[in-house]
Amino acid sequence: MAGNHQIIVIGAGAAGMIAAGRAAELGDSVLLVEKMERPGKKILMTGNGRCNLSNSRDMDGFIAQFGANGRFLQSAFRRFFRDDLLALLARYGLECRTKANGKVYPTTDNARDVVRAFQHYMADGKVTVRFEVSATGVLVENGRVSGIKTSVGDLPASAVIIAAGGSSHPQTGSTGDGFHIAAALGHTIVRLRPGLVPLVATDVAQAKLMQGAGLRNVRVTAFRCPAGEIDLSLVPGVDVGRGFDGQRPKLPIIESRTGNAVITHFGLSGPVILEMSLATIDALENGPVSVSIDLAPDMDSDALRTELQQAFDRRGEEPYRDIMKDFLPLKLVQPFAAMTGAPPDKLGKQITSGERESLLDLMKSLRFDIQGAYSMSTSLVTAGGISLQEIDPGTMASLLAEGVYFCGEVMDVDAGTGGYNLQAAFSTGYVAGESAASFV
Ligand SMILES: Cc1cc2nc3c(=O)[nH]c(=O)nc-3n(C[C@H](O)[C@H](O)[C@H](O)COP(=O)(O)OP(=O)(O)OC[C@H]3O[C@@H](n4cnc5c(N)ncnc54)[C@H](O)[C@@H]3O)c2cc1C
Protein backbone atom coordinates (compact mmCIF):
# COMPACT_ATOMS: atom_id res chain seq x y z
CA MET A 1 0.00 0.00 0.00
CA ALA A 2 1.20 3.52 -0.79
CA GLY A 3 1.97 5.73 2.28
CA ASN A 4 -0.44 7.40 4.67
CA HIS A 5 -3.78 8.70 3.54
CA GLN A 6 -5.65 11.76 4.69
CA ILE A 7 -9.05 10.13 4.35
CA ILE A 8 -10.10 6.51 4.81
CA VAL A 9 -13.45 5.31 3.54
CA ILE A 10 -14.88 2.09 5.02
CA GLY A 11 -16.93 0.13 2.46
CA ALA A 12 -16.87 0.06 -1.36
CA GLY A 13 -20.63 0.11 -1.88
CA ALA A 14 -22.62 2.86 -3.58
CA ALA A 15 -22.04 5.42 -0.82
CA GLY A 16 -18.38 4.57 -0.18
CA MET A 17 -17.27 4.59 -3.82
CA ILE A 18 -18.75 7.97 -4.58
CA ALA A 19 -17.47 9.39 -1.27
CA ALA A 20 -13.95 8.19 -2.05
CA GLY A 21 -14.16 9.46 -5.63
CA ARG A 22 -15.40 12.89 -4.60
CA ALA A 23 -12.82 13.39 -1.82
CA ALA A 24 -10.05 12.35 -4.23
CA GLU A 25 -11.41 14.61 -6.96
CA LEU A 26 -10.95 17.49 -4.51
CA GLY A 27 -7.27 16.63 -4.20
CA ASP A 28 -7.10 14.48 -1.09
CA SER A 29 -5.27 11.22 -0.78
CA VAL A 30 -7.92 8.59 -0.14
CA LEU A 31 -7.81 4.96 0.93
CA LEU A 32 -10.92 2.82 0.51
CA VAL A 33 -11.02 -0.40 2.51
CA GLU A 34 -13.47 -3.11 1.53
CA LYS A 35 -13.85 -6.40 3.36
CA MET A 36 -14.98 -8.31 0.26
CA GLU A 37 -12.79 -9.26 -2.69
CA ARG A 38 -14.40 -6.74 -5.05
CA PRO A 39 -16.49 -3.56 -4.91
CA GLY A 40 -20.22 -2.99 -5.19
CA LYS A 41 -21.48 -6.51 -4.62
CA LYS A 42 -24.87 -5.22 -3.52
CA ILE A 43 -25.12 -2.83 -6.46
CA LEU A 44 -24.81 -5.85 -8.74
CA MET A 45 -27.98 -7.30 -7.20
CA THR A 46 -30.04 -4.14 -7.50
CA GLY A 47 -33.00 -3.88 -9.85
CA ASN A 48 -32.57 -7.58 -10.68
CA GLY A 49 -29.08 -6.87 -11.95
CA ARG A 50 -30.17 -3.83 -13.94
CA CYS A 51 -29.62 -1.27 -11.13
CA ASN A 52 -32.54 1.04 -10.58
CA LEU A 53 -30.33 3.89 -9.43
CA SER A 54 -32.75 6.78 -9.09
CA ASN A 55 -36.28 7.95 -9.79
CA SER A 56 -37.86 10.78 -11.77
CA ARG A 57 -39.93 12.05 -8.81
CA ASP A 58 -39.41 15.64 -7.74
CA MET A 59 -37.52 16.27 -4.55
CA ASP A 60 -40.57 16.47 -2.27
CA GLY A 61 -41.98 13.25 -3.69
CA PHE A 62 -38.57 11.66 -3.30
CA ILE A 63 -38.21 12.73 0.32
CA ALA A 64 -41.72 11.44 1.14
CA GLN A 65 -40.55 7.92 0.22
CA PHE A 66 -38.26 7.95 3.25
CA GLY A 67 -41.09 8.63 5.71
CA ALA A 68 -40.45 10.76 8.78
CA ASN A 69 -36.66 10.70 8.32
CA GLY A 70 -36.78 11.97 4.75
CA ARG A 71 -36.24 15.62 5.70
CA PHE A 72 -32.74 14.75 6.88
CA LEU A 73 -31.81 14.09 3.25
CA GLN A 74 -32.97 17.44 1.92
CA SER A 75 -29.64 19.25 2.03
CA ALA A 76 -27.75 16.29 0.57
CA PHE A 77 -30.30 16.11 -2.26
CA ARG A 78 -29.97 19.87 -2.81
CA ARG A 79 -26.21 19.43 -3.14
CA PHE A 80 -26.22 16.32 -5.33
CA PHE A 81 -29.41 14.89 -6.81
CA ARG A 82 -30.52 12.76 -9.72
CA ASP A 83 -29.29 15.00 -12.55
CA ASP A 84 -25.90 15.35 -10.88
CA LEU A 85 -25.66 11.58 -10.56
CA LEU A 86 -26.62 11.07 -14.20
CA ALA A 87 -24.09 13.72 -15.29
CA LEU A 88 -21.35 11.99 -13.29
CA LEU A 89 -22.17 8.62 -14.85
CA ALA A 90 -22.29 10.22 -18.31
CA ARG A 91 -18.77 11.54 -17.70
CA TYR A 92 -17.70 7.90 -17.55
CA GLY A 93 -19.63 6.94 -20.66
CA LEU A 94 -22.74 5.55 -18.97
CA GLU A 95 -26.06 7.00 -20.11
CA CYS A 96 -29.28 6.34 -18.21
CA ARG A 97 -32.94 6.33 -19.12
CA THR A 98 -36.15 6.77 -17.20
CA LYS A 99 -38.80 4.09 -17.59
CA ALA A 100 -42.52 4.92 -17.80
CA ASN A 101 -42.89 4.10 -14.08
CA GLY A 102 -40.30 6.76 -13.18
CA LYS A 103 -37.48 4.34 -12.36
CA VAL A 104 -34.07 5.29 -13.72
CA TYR A 105 -31.69 2.62 -15.07
CA PRO A 106 -28.47 2.61 -17.07
CA THR A 107 -29.32 2.24 -20.76
CA THR A 108 -27.21 -0.91 -20.79
CA ASP A 109 -29.54 -2.41 -18.13
CA ASN A 110 -26.42 -3.74 -16.46
CA ALA A 111 -25.53 -2.93 -12.86
CA ARG A 112 -21.92 -3.93 -13.56
CA ASP A 113 -21.56 -0.80 -15.71
CA VAL A 114 -22.53 1.36 -12.74
CA VAL A 115 -19.84 -0.24 -10.59
CA ARG A 116 -17.34 0.20 -13.45
CA ALA A 117 -18.19 3.90 -13.77
CA PHE A 118 -17.46 4.45 -10.08
CA GLN A 119 -14.25 2.47 -10.32
CA HIS A 120 -13.17 4.85 -13.11
CA TYR A 121 -14.18 7.85 -11.01
CA MET A 122 -12.03 6.56 -8.15
CA ALA A 123 -9.14 5.68 -10.46
CA ASP A 124 -9.18 9.23 -11.87
CA GLY A 125 -8.66 10.57 -8.34
CA LYS A 126 -6.02 7.92 -7.62
CA VAL A 127 -8.00 6.40 -4.76
CA THR A 128 -6.14 3.45 -3.26
CA VAL A 129 -8.48 0.50 -2.82
CA ARG A 130 -7.69 -2.41 -0.52
CA PHE A 131 -9.91 -5.45 -0.73
CA GLU A 132 -10.33 -8.12 1.91
CA VAL A 133 -9.51 -5.65 4.65
CA SER A 134 -12.14 -5.44 7.35
CA ALA A 135 -12.41 -2.29 9.47
CA THR A 136 -13.10 -3.03 13.13
CA GLY A 137 -13.03 0.41 14.73
CA VAL A 138 -12.12 4.08 14.50
CA LEU A 139 -9.03 5.35 16.35
CA VAL A 140 -9.52 8.58 18.26
CA GLU A 141 -6.76 10.63 19.91
CA ASN A 142 -7.53 13.71 21.99
CA GLY A 143 -11.11 13.77 20.68
CA ARG A 144 -10.02 13.65 17.05
CA VAL A 145 -9.89 10.83 14.58
CA SER A 146 -6.44 9.40 13.99
CA GLY A 147 -7.21 6.35 11.84
CA ILE A 148 -8.95 3.00 11.84
CA LYS A 149 -8.41 -0.45 13.26
CA THR A 150 -8.55 -3.24 10.70
CA SER A 151 -8.00 -6.93 10.24
CA VAL A 152 -4.49 -6.10 8.97
CA GLY A 153 -3.57 -3.61 11.70
CA ASP A 154 -4.07 0.09 12.38
CA LEU A 155 -4.20 2.53 9.48
CA PRO A 156 -3.70 6.27 10.10
CA ALA A 157 -5.98 8.99 8.68
CA SER A 158 -7.21 12.49 9.52
CA ALA A 159 -10.82 11.75 8.57
CA VAL A 160 -12.87 8.57 8.29
CA ILE A 161 -16.02 8.01 6.26
CA ILE A 162 -18.15 5.10 7.45
CA ALA A 163 -20.04 3.70 4.46
CA ALA A 164 -20.37 0.09 5.62
CA GLY A 165 -24.05 -0.32 4.66
CA GLY A 166 -26.79 -2.08 6.60
CA SER A 167 -27.16 -5.71 7.57
CA SER A 168 -29.39 -7.20 4.91
CA HIS A 169 -28.06 -9.65 2.31
CA PRO A 170 -24.90 -10.19 4.39
CA GLN A 171 -23.32 -12.26 1.62
CA THR A 172 -22.63 -8.92 -0.11
CA GLY A 173 -20.43 -7.86 2.81
CA SER A 174 -23.04 -5.71 4.53
CA THR A 175 -23.00 -7.46 7.87
CA GLY A 176 -23.78 -4.53 10.14
CA ASP A 177 -20.15 -3.73 11.07
CA GLY A 178 -20.80 -0.01 10.62
CA PHE A 179 -23.31 -0.07 13.48
CA HIS A 180 -20.78 -1.61 15.88
CA ILE A 181 -18.05 0.81 14.81
CA ALA A 182 -20.37 3.82 15.27
CA ALA A 183 -21.74 2.52 18.58
CA ALA A 184 -18.19 2.25 19.91
CA LEU A 185 -17.84 5.97 19.18
CA GLY A 186 -20.92 6.63 21.33
CA HIS A 187 -23.50 6.78 18.55
CA THR A 188 -27.05 5.62 19.13
CA ILE A 189 -28.22 2.86 16.84
CA VAL A 190 -31.95 3.11 16.13
CA ARG A 191 -33.50 -0.37 16.33
CA LEU A 192 -32.57 -2.39 13.25
CA ARG A 193 -35.30 -4.19 11.38
CA PRO A 194 -35.88 -5.41 7.84
CA GLY A 195 -37.25 -2.57 5.70
CA LEU A 196 -38.50 -4.31 2.56
CA VAL A 197 -39.21 -7.92 3.35
CA PRO A 198 -41.84 -10.65 2.90
CA LEU A 199 -44.33 -11.23 5.74
CA VAL A 200 -44.79 -14.51 7.59
CA ALA A 201 -48.39 -15.63 8.14
CA THR A 202 -49.45 -16.99 11.52
CA ASP A 203 -51.19 -19.86 9.74
CA VAL A 204 -48.31 -21.01 7.60
CA ALA A 205 -50.26 -24.11 6.58
CA GLN A 206 -52.96 -21.95 4.96
CA ALA A 207 -50.32 -20.03 3.00
CA LYS A 208 -48.67 -23.27 1.96
CA LEU A 209 -51.93 -24.48 0.41
CA MET A 210 -51.96 -21.36 -1.79
CA GLN A 211 -48.21 -21.26 -2.39
CA GLY A 212 -47.27 -19.81 -5.76
CA ALA A 213 -50.49 -17.86 -6.33
CA GLY A 214 -49.57 -14.66 -8.13
CA LEU A 215 -52.02 -11.88 -7.30
CA ARG A 216 -52.10 -9.11 -9.91
CA ASN A 217 -53.52 -5.65 -9.27
CA VAL A 218 -54.94 -6.46 -5.88
CA ARG A 219 -55.55 -4.12 -2.95
CA VAL A 220 -53.70 -5.16 0.18
CA THR A 221 -54.70 -3.53 3.45
CA ALA A 222 -52.89 -4.12 6.72
CA PHE A 223 -54.92 -3.77 9.93
CA ARG A 224 -53.97 -3.37 13.58
CA CYS A 225 -56.25 -6.19 14.70
CA PRO A 226 -56.64 -9.95 14.30
CA ALA A 227 -57.98 -11.10 10.92
CA GLY A 228 -61.27 -12.09 12.54
CA GLU A 229 -61.93 -8.49 13.62
CA ILE A 230 -61.26 -6.76 10.30
CA ASP A 231 -63.88 -4.14 9.42
CA LEU A 232 -63.89 -3.94 5.64
CA SER A 233 -65.88 -0.71 5.63
CA LEU A 234 -62.66 1.00 6.77
CA VAL A 235 -60.62 -0.02 3.70
CA PRO A 236 -59.72 3.26 1.98
CA GLY A 237 -60.48 3.80 -1.68
CA VAL A 238 -57.00 5.20 -2.27
CA ASP A 239 -53.50 4.07 -1.39
CA VAL A 240 -52.33 5.23 2.03
CA GLY A 241 -48.96 4.82 3.74
CA ARG A 242 -45.36 5.86 3.31
CA GLY A 243 -44.78 7.82 0.15
CA PHE A 244 -48.41 8.89 -0.23
CA ASP A 245 -48.06 12.33 1.25
CA GLY A 246 -51.19 13.80 2.70
CA GLN A 247 -52.88 10.39 2.79
CA ARG A 248 -52.36 9.38 6.38
CA PRO A 249 -53.79 5.97 7.27
CA LYS A 250 -56.56 6.17 9.87
CA LEU A 251 -56.51 3.65 12.72
CA PRO A 252 -56.78 0.67 12.63
CA ILE A 253 -55.44 0.78 9.06
CA ILE A 254 -51.63 0.52 8.88
CA GLU A 255 -51.24 0.87 5.12
CA SER A 256 -53.31 0.09 2.04
CA ARG A 257 -51.82 -0.27 -1.42
CA THR A 258 -52.71 -1.64 -4.82
CA GLY A 259 -50.24 -3.70 -6.83
CA ASN A 260 -48.92 -7.21 -7.23
CA ALA A 261 -48.34 -9.78 -4.50
CA VAL A 262 -47.59 -13.48 -4.28
CA ILE A 263 -48.48 -16.13 -1.72
CA THR A 264 -45.47 -18.16 -0.63
CA HIS A 265 -44.92 -21.27 1.48
CA PHE A 266 -44.60 -19.06 4.57
CA GLY A 267 -46.91 -16.13 3.86
CA LEU A 268 -46.89 -13.14 1.57
CA SER A 269 -44.37 -11.56 -0.74
CA GLY A 270 -44.24 -9.47 -3.93
CA PRO A 271 -43.77 -5.74 -4.51
CA VAL A 272 -46.84 -4.46 -2.69
CA ILE A 273 -46.12 -6.59 0.39
CA LEU A 274 -42.49 -5.46 0.56
CA GLU A 275 -43.58 -1.82 0.43
CA MET A 276 -45.97 -2.33 3.36
CA SER A 277 -43.70 -4.55 5.41
CA LEU A 278 -41.90 -2.00 7.57
CA ALA A 279 -45.07 -0.30 8.86
CA THR A 280 -46.68 -3.70 9.37
CA ILE A 281 -43.74 -5.09 11.33
CA ASP A 282 -43.50 -1.94 13.43
CA ALA A 283 -47.23 -2.17 14.22
CA LEU A 284 -46.74 -5.75 15.46
CA GLU A 285 -44.78 -4.28 18.39
CA ASN A 286 -48.07 -2.98 19.76
CA GLY A 287 -50.46 -5.85 19.11
CA PRO A 288 -51.89 -8.22 16.54
CA VAL A 289 -51.69 -7.38 12.86
CA SER A 290 -53.48 -8.87 9.89
CA VAL A 291 -53.70 -8.37 6.15
CA SER A 292 -56.77 -8.37 3.94
CA ILE A 293 -56.40 -8.83 0.18
CA ASP A 294 -59.10 -7.66 -2.20
CA LEU A 295 -58.63 -9.76 -5.33
CA ALA A 296 -61.09 -7.67 -7.33
CA PRO A 297 -60.56 -4.10 -6.13
CA ASP A 298 -62.09 -2.57 -9.25
CA MET A 299 -65.50 -4.10 -8.51
CA ASP A 300 -67.65 -3.52 -5.46
CA SER A 301 -69.29 -6.52 -3.81
CA ASP A 302 -72.61 -6.03 -5.61
CA ALA A 303 -70.99 -5.95 -9.05
CA LEU A 304 -68.86 -8.99 -8.27
CA ARG A 305 -71.88 -10.88 -6.90
CA THR A 306 -73.74 -10.21 -10.18
CA GLU A 307 -70.75 -11.38 -12.23
CA LEU A 308 -70.40 -14.57 -10.22
CA GLN A 309 -74.12 -15.31 -10.39
CA GLN A 310 -74.17 -14.74 -14.15
CA ALA A 311 -71.19 -17.06 -14.60
CA PHE A 312 -72.81 -19.82 -12.51
CA ASP A 313 -76.07 -19.44 -14.49
CA ARG A 314 -74.45 -19.30 -17.92
CA ARG A 315 -72.10 -22.18 -17.24
CA GLY A 316 -74.45 -24.24 -15.10
CA GLU A 317 -73.28 -27.57 -16.57
CA GLU A 318 -69.59 -26.87 -15.89
CA PRO A 319 -67.79 -27.76 -12.68
CA TYR A 320 -67.29 -25.06 -10.03
CA ARG A 321 -63.52 -25.51 -10.45
CA ASP A 322 -63.58 -24.44 -14.14
CA ILE A 323 -65.78 -21.42 -13.49
CA MET A 324 -63.54 -20.27 -10.65
CA LYS A 325 -60.53 -20.37 -12.97
CA ASP A 326 -61.94 -17.31 -14.75
CA PHE A 327 -61.96 -15.36 -11.51
CA LEU A 328 -58.94 -16.63 -9.63
CA PRO A 329 -55.29 -17.54 -10.09
CA LEU A 330 -55.08 -21.30 -10.65
CA LYS A 331 -53.29 -21.87 -7.34
CA LEU A 332 -56.27 -20.47 -5.42
CA VAL A 333 -58.95 -22.63 -7.04
CA GLN A 334 -58.59 -25.77 -4.87
CA PRO A 335 -58.06 -23.95 -1.56
CA PHE A 336 -60.95 -21.55 -2.25
CA ALA A 337 -63.24 -24.46 -3.14
CA ALA A 338 -62.34 -26.08 0.18
CA MET A 339 -62.84 -22.82 2.10
CA THR A 340 -66.25 -22.18 0.53
CA GLY A 341 -67.32 -25.72 1.35
CA ALA A 342 -68.29 -26.56 -2.24
CA PRO A 343 -66.60 -29.56 -3.94
CA PRO A 344 -64.64 -28.46 -7.02
CA ASP A 345 -66.62 -30.76 -9.28
CA LYS A 346 -70.01 -29.43 -8.16
CA LEU A 347 -71.85 -27.99 -11.18
CA GLY A 348 -72.30 -24.25 -11.55
CA LYS A 349 -76.09 -24.54 -11.39
CA GLN A 350 -75.81 -26.40 -8.05
CA ILE A 351 -73.76 -23.73 -6.28
CA THR A 352 -75.88 -22.39 -3.44
CA SER A 353 -76.19 -18.71 -2.64
CA GLY A 354 -74.33 -19.40 0.63
CA GLU A 355 -71.41 -20.93 -1.26
CA ARG A 356 -71.43 -18.06 -3.74
CA GLU A 357 -71.39 -15.55 -0.87
CA SER A 358 -68.45 -17.38 0.75
CA LEU A 359 -66.54 -17.15 -2.51
CA LEU A 360 -67.42 -13.48 -2.82
CA ASP A 361 -66.23 -12.80 0.74
CA LEU A 362 -62.94 -14.60 0.10
CA MET A 363 -62.36 -12.71 -3.13
CA LYS A 364 -63.02 -9.36 -1.49
CA SER A 365 -61.06 -10.18 1.66
CA LEU A 366 -58.55 -13.01 1.69
CA ARG A 367 -57.15 -12.68 5.20
CA PHE A 368 -53.93 -13.59 6.93
CA ASP A 369 -52.88 -12.97 10.50
CA ILE A 370 -49.25 -11.88 10.43
CA GLN A 371 -46.68 -13.20 12.88
CA GLY A 372 -43.62 -11.28 11.69
CA ALA A 373 -41.10 -10.50 8.99
CA TYR A 374 -39.18 -12.98 6.95
CA SER A 375 -35.47 -12.83 7.86
CA MET A 376 -33.40 -9.64 7.89
CA SER A 377 -30.99 -11.33 5.52
CA THR A 378 -33.63 -11.38 2.77
CA SER A 379 -34.68 -7.77 3.21
CA LEU A 380 -33.82 -5.31 0.45
CA VAL A 381 -32.92 -2.62 2.95
CA THR A 382 -32.17 -2.20 6.65
CA ALA A 383 -34.47 0.13 8.56
CA GLY A 384 -32.94 1.80 11.62
CA GLY A 385 -29.26 2.53 11.95
CA ILE A 386 -27.12 5.41 13.18
CA SER A 387 -29.41 8.01 14.72
CA LEU A 388 -29.86 11.07 12.53
CA GLN A 389 -29.94 13.22 15.67
CA GLU A 390 -26.19 12.68 15.87
CA ILE A 391 -25.30 13.52 12.25
CA ASP A 392 -25.08 16.97 10.66
CA PRO A 393 -27.41 16.78 7.63
CA GLY A 394 -25.43 19.45 5.79
CA THR A 395 -22.09 17.64 5.99
CA MET A 396 -22.84 14.07 7.12
CA ALA A 397 -20.36 14.69 9.97
CA SER A 398 -20.67 12.85 13.25
CA LEU A 399 -21.73 15.25 15.99
CA LEU A 400 -19.93 13.07 18.51
CA ALA A 401 -16.53 12.34 16.96
CA GLU A 402 -14.64 15.00 15.06
CA GLY A 403 -13.44 13.85 11.66
CA VAL A 404 -15.97 11.00 11.30
CA TYR A 405 -18.57 11.06 8.50
CA PHE A 406 -21.40 8.72 7.60
CA CYS A 407 -23.22 7.96 4.38
CA GLY A 408 -25.65 5.45 2.90
CA GLU A 409 -27.67 2.74 4.54
CA VAL A 410 -25.60 2.66 7.73
CA MET A 411 -27.63 5.74 8.75
CA ASP A 412 -31.26 5.56 9.86
CA VAL A 413 -32.67 6.23 6.38
CA ASP A 414 -34.55 3.80 4.19
CA ALA A 415 -37.20 4.07 1.50
CA GLY A 416 -39.45 1.86 -0.55
CA THR A 417 -38.41 0.42 -3.89
CA GLY A 418 -37.94 2.68 -6.91
CA GLY A 419 -34.31 3.82 -6.89
CA TYR A 420 -34.62 5.96 -3.76
CA ASN A 421 -32.20 4.02 -1.58
CA LEU A 422 -29.37 4.11 -4.09
CA GLN A 423 -29.90 7.81 -4.82
CA ALA A 424 -29.75 8.48 -1.06
CA ALA A 425 -26.51 6.48 -0.82
CA PHE A 426 -24.99 8.41 -3.75
CA SER A 427 -26.16 11.82 -2.51
CA THR A 428 -25.01 11.34 1.08
CA GLY A 429 -21.78 9.70 -0.11
CA TYR A 430 -20.97 12.64 -2.34
CA VAL A 431 -21.59 15.10 0.49
CA ALA A 432 -19.59 13.02 2.98
CA GLY A 433 -16.64 12.89 0.56
CA GLU A 434 -16.77 16.62 -0.01
CA SER A 435 -17.10 17.41 3.70
CA ALA A 436 -14.26 15.10 4.72
CA ALA A 437 -12.09 16.73 2.05
CA SER A 438 -12.76 20.21 3.38
CA PHE A 439 -12.20 18.99 6.95
CA VAL A 440 -8.70 17.70 6.26
C1 LIG B 1 -31.50 -7.55 -3.74
C2 LIG B 1 -31.47 -6.05 -3.57
C3 LIG B 1 -31.96 -5.23 -4.58
C4 LIG B 1 -31.97 -3.84 -4.42
N1 LIG B 1 -32.41 -3.08 -5.45
C5 LIG B 1 -32.36 -1.73 -5.33
C6 LIG B 1 -32.70 -0.90 -6.44
O1 LIG B 1 -33.00 -1.40 -7.53
N2 LIG B 1 -32.68 0.45 -6.26
C7 LIG B 1 -32.29 1.02 -5.07
O2 LIG B 1 -32.29 2.24 -4.96
N3 LIG B 1 -31.90 0.25 -4.02
C8 LIG B 1 -31.91 -1.09 -4.14
N4 LIG B 1 -31.49 -1.86 -3.09
C9 LIG B 1 -30.97 -1.19 -1.87
C10 LIG B 1 -29.56 -0.65 -2.14
O3 LIG B 1 -28.80 -1.65 -2.78
C11 LIG B 1 -28.85 -0.21 -0.86
O4 LIG B 1 -29.67 0.66 -0.15
C12 LIG B 1 -27.52 0.45 -1.18
O5 LIG B 1 -26.70 -0.42 -1.90
C13 LIG B 1 -26.82 0.93 0.08
O6 LIG B 1 -25.55 1.41 -0.28
P1 LIG B 1 -24.40 1.54 0.80
O7 LIG B 1 -23.20 1.97 0.06
O8 LIG B 1 -24.86 2.34 1.94
O9 LIG B 1 -24.18 0.07 1.37
P2 LIG B 1 -23.70 -1.26 0.64
O10 LIG B 1 -24.03 -1.23 -0.80
O11 LIG B 1 -24.27 -2.36 1.44
O12 LIG B 1 -22.12 -1.23 0.76
C14 LIG B 1 -21.46 -1.37 1.99
C15 LIG B 1 -20.08 -1.92 1.71
O13 LIG B 1 -19.32 -1.88 2.92
C16 LIG B 1 -18.57 -3.06 3.01
N5 LIG B 1 -18.25 -3.29 4.42
C17 LIG B 1 -19.11 -3.61 5.41
N6 LIG B 1 -18.46 -3.72 6.57
C18 LIG B 1 -17.15 -3.48 6.32
C19 LIG B 1 -15.99 -3.47 7.11
N7 LIG B 1 -16.02 -3.73 8.42
N8 LIG B 1 -14.80 -3.18 6.53
C20 LIG B 1 -14.73 -2.92 5.20
N9 LIG B 1 -15.81 -2.94 4.40
C21 LIG B 1 -17.01 -3.20 4.95
C22 LIG B 1 -19.46 -4.12 2.42
O14 LIG B 1 -18.74 -5.26 2.01
C23 LIG B 1 -20.08 -3.36 1.26
O15 LIG B 1 -19.30 -3.49 0.09
C24 LIG B 1 -31.48 -3.26 -3.21
C25 LIG B 1 -30.97 -4.08 -2.21
C26 LIG B 1 -30.96 -5.46 -2.37
C27 LIG B 1 -30.39 -6.31 -1.28
The ligand as a MOL file (V3000), in Angstrom:
LIG
                    3D

  0  0  0     0  0            999 V3000
M  V30 BEGIN CTAB
M  V30 COUNTS 53 58 0 0 0
M  V30 BEGIN ATOM
M  V30 1 C -31.4980 -7.5520 -3.7350 0
M  V30 2 C -31.4690 -6.0450 -3.5690 0
M  V30 3 C -31.9640 -5.2340 -4.5750 0
M  V30 4 C -31.9700 -3.8430 -4.4170 0
M  V30 5 N -32.4140 -3.0750 -5.4500 0
M  V30 6 C -32.3630 -1.7270 -5.3320 0
M  V30 7 C -32.7030 -0.9030 -6.4390 0
M  V30 8 O -33.0010 -1.3960 -7.5310 0
M  V30 9 N -32.6750 0.4470 -6.2590 0
M  V30 10 C -32.2920 1.0180 -5.0700 0
M  V30 11 O -32.2860 2.2420 -4.9600 0
M  V30 12 N -31.9020 0.2470 -4.0210 0
M  V30 13 C -31.9080 -1.0930 -4.1410 0
M  V30 14 N -31.4890 -1.8630 -3.0860 0
M  V30 15 C -30.9740 -1.1860 -1.8670 0
M  V30 16 C -29.5650 -0.6510 -2.1430 0
M  V30 17 O -28.8050 -1.6490 -2.7800 0
M  V30 18 C -28.8530 -0.2130 -0.8590 0
M  V30 19 O -29.6740 0.6630 -0.1480 0
M  V30 20 C -27.5230 0.4510 -1.1840 0
M  V30 21 O -26.6970 -0.4150 -1.8990 0
M  V30 22 C -26.8250 0.9290 0.0780 0
M  V30 23 O -25.5550 1.4070 -0.2760 0
M  V30 24 P -24.3970 1.5380 0.8030 0
M  V30 25 O -23.1950 1.9660 0.0640 0
M  V30 26 O -24.8560 2.3420 1.9400 0
M  V30 27 O -24.1830 0.0730 1.3690 0
M  V30 28 P -23.7020 -1.2610 0.6370 0
M  V30 29 O -24.0280 -1.2300 -0.7960 0
M  V30 30 O -24.2740 -2.3600 1.4430 0
M  V30 31 O -22.1210 -1.2280 0.7600 0
M  V30 32 C -21.4650 -1.3740 1.9860 0
M  V30 33 C -20.0780 -1.9150 1.7130 0
M  V30 34 O -19.3220 -1.8810 2.9230 0
M  V30 35 C -18.5670 -3.0610 3.0070 0
M  V30 36 N -18.2480 -3.2940 4.4230 0
M  V30 37 C -19.1070 -3.6100 5.4070 0
M  V30 38 N -18.4600 -3.7240 6.5690 0
M  V30 39 C -17.1490 -3.4830 6.3190 0
M  V30 40 C -15.9910 -3.4680 7.1130 0
M  V30 41 N -16.0230 -3.7320 8.4250 0
M  V30 42 N -14.8050 -3.1750 6.5300 0
M  V30 43 C -14.7340 -2.9220 5.2020 0
M  V30 44 N -15.8110 -2.9350 4.3970 0
M  V30 45 C -17.0060 -3.2030 4.9470 0
M  V30 46 C -19.4570 -4.1170 2.4190 0
M  V30 47 O -18.7360 -5.2600 2.0080 0
M  V30 48 C -20.0820 -3.3560 1.2580 0
M  V30 49 O -19.3020 -3.4880 0.0920 0
M  V30 50 C -31.4780 -3.2570 -3.2070 0
M  V30 51 C -30.9670 -4.0760 -2.2120 0
M  V30 52 C -30.9600 -5.4590 -2.3710 0
M  V30 53 C -30.3870 -6.3090 -1.2800 0
M  V30 END ATOM
M  V30 BEGIN BOND
M  V30 1 1 1 2
M  V30 2 1 2 3
M  V30 3 2 2 52
M  V30 4 2 3 4
M  V30 5 1 4 5
M  V30 6 1 4 50
M  V30 7 2 5 6
M  V30 8 1 6 7
M  V30 9 1 6 13
M  V30 10 2 7 8
M  V30 11 1 7 9
M  V30 12 1 9 10
M  V30 13 2 10 11
M  V30 14 1 10 12
M  V30 15 2 12 13
M  V30 16 1 13 14
M  V30 17 1 14 15
M  V30 18 1 14 50
M  V30 19 1 15 16
M  V30 20 1 16 17
M  V30 21 1 16 18
M  V30 22 1 18 19
M  V30 23 1 18 20
M  V30 24 1 20 21
M  V30 25 1 20 22
M  V30 26 1 22 23
M  V30 27 1 23 24
M  V30 28 2 24 25
M  V30 29 1 24 26
M  V30 30 1 24 27
M  V30 31 1 27 28
M  V30 32 2 28 29
M  V30 33 1 28 30
M  V30 34 1 28 31
M  V30 35 1 31 32
M  V30 36 1 32 33
M  V30 37 1 33 34
M  V30 38 1 33 48
M  V30 39 1 34 35
M  V30 40 1 35 36
M  V30 41 1 35 46
M  V30 42 1 36 37
M  V30 43 1 36 45
M  V30 44 2 37 38
M  V30 45 1 38 39
M  V30 46 1 39 40
M  V30 47 2 39 45
M  V30 48 1 40 41
M  V30 49 2 40 42
M  V30 50 1 42 43
M  V30 51 2 43 44
M  V30 52 1 44 45
M  V30 53 1 46 47
M  V30 54 1 46 48
M  V30 55 1 48 49
M  V30 56 2 50 51
M  V30 57 1 51 52
M  V30 58 1 52 53
M  V30 END BOND
M  V30 END CTAB
M  END
